[in-house]
Amino acid sequence: MKLCMIGTGYVGLVSGTCFSELGNDVVCVDVDKDKIESLNKGVIPIYEPGLSELVKKNFDLKKLKFSTNLSKSIKQSDIIFICVGTPTNKKNNEANLQFVYNVANIIKKNLNKYKIIVTKSTVPLTTGDKIEKIISGKKNKNKFDLVSNPEFLREGEALRDFMYPDRVVIGSNKEKSHKIMRKLYLPLIKKNNRIFHTSRRAAEMIKYASNAFLATKITFINEIANLCELSGVDVKDVSLGIGLDQRIGDRFLRAGPGYGGSCFPKDTRALITTAKKFKTKLSIVENVIKSNENRNKLLINRIMKIQNKKIKNKQITFLGVTFKAGTDDMRESPALYMIPELLKRGAKIKYYDPTGKKVDFIKYKKVQFIDNTQDACKSSDLIIIHTEWNEFKQLNFKKLLKRNSKVYDLRNLYSPKEMSKNKVLYFGIGR
């Protein structure tokens, strides 16, 4: 099939590349000329394990193309995926759908035959109805079907998640579009993966409800960790114990910093505003948001306690600053809150992240990027393991630490007993 992915961000680029790997002819379109120029030169704008190699392979096979010509790409495609950003509107916490509706208006002007238009972007309930109204009219009657096909890709695991999904959700109100979409995903069905067919509105809700539930699991175990910390219980044991219950499961039950990234923060906020429009209240989700926002403040207080409130002129090292391992994404990373707060208290900050220097910290004079772990930790008073990169999981602290240096492990990568044996002043989460 001929596919058009509108938007070459995380969702559009990963999905488009994977679809081309499945044998489709894919064009990824973006208004950003510099980005498209870079992609045509083989420069990938995001860090995702394995993506660069897969893009090159299918680009060389001419199964994957990059273009700024949206009109031409729409006309030449059978299925059009809307993969543009839906960031939070800071004034009211609603999802900003400006880019989605702009794309809908362009599609309206360029429909030349029957096409399936798919919302891959995470959009609130009833957005599909509005897109349909924009594109519809006498001219375009019976020329398209609108489908909701939400993505469930984890950053750092995106290629695997696409090729081996837990489920593929297809929200279509017409049998014709459902059959075509099912055919598109047939290679994945053959791998015994599940396709779930539902209404378009239900598909929109499934995406938001999924993210809100996972955010709730993270927030729950973080609050349990607070209690464990005060009662002498190791939260790791608690996580493992409750995770063995098949009704609960062990995923997203690792205590640590608050959740971040491009999805959970904005999607929980958008879900709350949607509920208000329908005159109902989602008190659990509201409290999840509040608890997560308070999480970083609690961690700062813990750092102050660890340092006996002596932060001024202390050298603090962050190992990792991205919101999770396997990605260069800094959106809503706890480090974006923690580092400025420590600077206010007079600390000096060094950081190392495998994905490189971050523009977010350039404005701070007392924040220094170091390009390796050893030099980053040298002469530090406190080392904070912020992101669970593999290279931080077997560090030789005897070589890294100066006398009386401390380690605050926000990911519980190390055993307190082993650290104690090695005479390391070690602090974890919920332990």
Residue pairs with C-beta under 8 A, 6 or more apart in sequence:
1 24
1 25
1 78
1 79
1 183
1 184
2 24
2 25
2 27
2 76
2 77
2 78
2 79
3 16
3 19
3 24
3 25
3 26
3 27
3 77
3 78
3 79
3 80
3 81
4 26
4 27
4 29
4 73
4 74
4 76
4 77
4 79
4 80
4 81
5 12
5 13
5 15
5 16
5 19
5 26
5 27
5 28
5 29
5 81
5 83
5 120
6 12
6 29
6 30
6 70
6 73
6 80
6 81
6 82
6 83
6 84
6 103
7 28
7 29
7 30
7 82
7 83
7 84
7 85
7 99
7 103
7 121
8 16
8 28
8 29
8 30
8 32
8 35
8 36
8 39
8 45
8 66
8 83
9 46
9 83
9 84
9 85
10 46
10 48
10 153
10 155
10 158
10 262
10 329
11 83
11 120
11 121
11 151
11 153
12 28
12 30
12 81
12 83
12 84
12 120
13 28
13 39
13 44
13 45
13 46
13 51
13 55
14 48
14 51
14 153
14 158
14 159
14 162
15 81
15 83
15 120
15 151
15 153
15 162
16 26
16 27
16 28
16 64
16 81
16 83
17 26
17 51
17 54
17 55
17 58
17 64
18 54
18 159
18 162
18 163
19 26
19 184
20 26
20 58
20 61
20 63
20 64
21 54
21 57
21 58
21 63
21 163
22 187
22 188
23 63
23 187
24 63
24 184
25 63
26 58
26 63
26 64
26 65
27 64
27 65
27 66
27 67
27 73
27 76
27 77
28 39
28 64
28 65
28 66
28 67
29 36
29 66
29 67
29 68
29 69
29 70
29 73
30 36
30 66
30 68
31 68
31 70
32 68
33 68
35 45
36 66
36 67
36 68
38 45
39 45
39 55
39 66
40 66
42 52
42 55
42 56
42 59
44 51
44 52
44 55
46 327
46 328
46 329
47 327
47 328
47 355
48 155
48 156
48 158
48 159
48 326
48 327
49 156
49 159
49 326
50 159
51 158
51 159
54 159
55 64
58 64
59 65
59 66
67 73
70 106
70 110
71 106
71 109
71 110
74 80
74 106
74 107
74 110
74 111
74 115
75 110
75 112
77 115
78 115
78 116
78 180
79 115
79 116
79 117
79 118
79 180
79 181
79 184
80 107
80 115
80 116
80 117
80 118
81 118
81 120
81 149
82 100
82 103
82 104
82 117
82 118
82 119
82 120
82 121
82 131
83 120
83 121
84 99
84 100
84 103
84 121
85 99
85 121
86 95
86 96
86 97
86 99
86 100
86 121
86 122
86 123
86 266
86 270
87 95
87 96
87 266
88 94
88 95
88 96
88 265
88 266
88 269
88 270
89 95
89 96
92 273
93 269
93 270
93 272
93 273
94 124
94 270
94 273
95 122
95 123
95 124
95 266
95 270
95 273
97 123
97 124
97 127
100 119
100 121
100 123
100 127
100 131
101 130
101 131
101 134
104 131
104 134
104 135
105 134
107 117
107 135
107 144
108 134
108 135
108 137
108 140
111 135
111 139
111 140
111 143
111 144
113 143
114 142
114 143
114 144
115 143
115 144
116 144
116 145
116 146
116 147
116 177
116 180
116 181
117 131
117 135
117 144
117 145
117 146
117 147
118 146
118 147
118 148
118 149
118 181
119 127
119 128
119 131
119 146
119 147
119 148
119 149
119 150
119 204
120 149
120 150
120 151
122 150
122 151
122 207
122 208
122 211
122 263
122 267
122 270
123 148
123 204
124 204
124 208
124 270
124 271
124 273
124 274
125 201
125 204
125 205
125 208
125 274
125 278
126 201
126 204
127 204
128 146
128 148
128 171
128 200
128 201
128 204
129 200
129 201
131 146
132 146
135 144
135 146
145 172
145 173
145 174
145 176
145 177
146 177
146 200
147 170
147 171
147 172
147 177
147 178
147 181
147 200
148 169
148 170
148 171
148 172
148 200
148 201
148 203
148 204
149 168
149 169
149 170
149 171
149 181
149 203
150 169
150 171
150 203
150 204
150 206
150 207
152 161
152 165
152 166
152 167
152 169
152 207
152 210
153 161
153 162
154 161
155 261
155 262
155 324
155 326
155 327
155 329
156 324
156 325
156 326
156 327
157 326
163 188
163 191
164 188
164 191
164 193
165 188
165 193
166 193
166 194
167 193
167 194
167 195
167 196
168 185
168 188
168 193
168 194
168 195
168 196
169 196
169 198
169 203
169 206
169 207
170 178
170 181
170 182
170 185
170 195
170 196
170 197
170 198
170 203
171 198
171 199
171 200
171 201
171 202
171 203
171 204
171 206
172 178
172 181
172 197
172 199
172 200
173 199
173 200
178 197
182 189
182 195
182 197
185 195
189 195
198 206
207 267
208 267
208 270
208 271
208 274
209 271
211 263
211 264
211 267
211 268
212 267
212 268
212 271
212 282
212 285
212 288
214 252
214 264
215 259
215 264
215 267
215 268
215 285
215 288
215 292
216 284
216 285
216 288
217 251
217 252
217 253
218 252
218 258
218 259
218 264
218 292
219 258
219 259
219 288
219 291
219 292
219 295
221 235
221 238
221 239
221 252
221 253
221 254
221 255
222 255
222 256
222 258
222 291
222 292
222 295
222 429
223 291
224 235
224 238
224 255
224 430
225 235
225 255
225 429
225 430
226 298
226 430
227 233
228 234
228 235
228 238
228 255
228 430
228 431
229 235
229 429
229 430
229 431
233 430
234 416
234 430
234 431
235 255
235 412
235 429
235 430
235 431
236 255
236 412
236 430
236 431
238 430
239 250
239 253
239 254
239 255
240 250
242 248
242 253
243 249
243 250
243 251
243 253
244 250
254 411
254 412
255 412
255 429
255 430
256 388
256 410
256 411
256 412
256 429
257 295
257 296
257 299
257 334
257 386
257 410
258 292
258 293
258 295
258 296
258 334
259 265
259 292
259 323
259 332
260 323
260 324
260 331
260 332
260 333
260 334
261 323
261 324
261 329
261 331
261 332
261 333
262 329
262 331
262 332
264 332
265 292
265 331
265 332
268 285
268 288
268 289
269 289
271 282
271 285
272 282
272 285
272 286
272 289
275 281
275 282
275 285
295 334
296 334
296 337
296 338
296 341
299 334
299 338
299 410
300 338
300 341
300 342
302 408
302 427
303 311
303 338
303 342
303 382
303 384
303 408
304 311
304 345
306 382
306 406
306 408
306 427
307 314
307 381
307 382
307 406
311 342
311 345
311 346
311 347
312 345
312 346
312 347
313 346
313 347
313 348
314 346
314 347
314 348
314 381
314 382
315 347
315 348
315 350
315 379
315 380
315 381
315 382
316 342
316 347
316 348
316 349
316 350
316 380
316 381
316 382
316 383
316 384
317 349
317 350
317 351
317 352
317 376
317 377
317 380
317 382
317 383
317 384
318 335
318 338
318 339
318 349
318 350
318 351
318 352
318 384
318 386
319 351
319 352
319 373
319 376
319 377
319 383
319 384
319 385
319 386
319 387
319 389
319 392
320 335
320 351
320 352
320 353
320 354
320 385
320 386
320 387
320 388
320 389
320 392
321 330
321 333
321 335
321 339
321 351
321 353
321 358
321 361
321 386
321 387
322 328
322 329
322 330
322 333
322 335
322 353
322 355
322 387
323 329
323 330
323 331
323 332
323 333
323 334
323 387
324 387
324 388
325 387
325 388
325 389
325 390
327 355
328 355
328 356
330 336
330 358
330 360
334 386
334 410
335 351
335 386
336 360
338 384
338 386
339 349
339 351
339 361
339 364
339 367
340 364
342 349
343 349
343 364
343 366
343 367
347 366
348 366
348 368
349 361
349 364
349 366
349 367
349 368
350 367
350 368
350 369
350 370
350 376
350 380
351 361
351 367
351 368
351 369
351 370
351 376
352 369
352 370
352 371
352 372
352 373
352 375
352 376
353 387
353 389
354 389
354 391
356 369
356 371
357 369
358 369
361 367
361 369
370 376
373 391
373 392
373 395
373 400
374 399
374 400
377 383
377 400
377 401
378 400
379 402
380 401
380 402
380 405
381 402
381 404
381 405
381 406
382 405
382 406
382 407
382 408
383 400
383 401
383 405
383 406
383 407
383 408
384 408
384 410
385 392
385 407
385 408
385 409
385 410
385 411
385 413
386 410
386 411
387 411
388 411
388 413
392 413
393 413
397 407
397 419
397 422
397 424
398 422
401 407
401 424
404 425
405 425
406 425
406 426
406 427
407 414
407 419
407 424
407 425
407 426
407 427
408 427
408 428
409 426
409 427
409 428
409 429
410 429
411 429
412 428
412 429
412 430
412 431
414 426
414 428
416 426
416 428
416 431
419 426
420 426
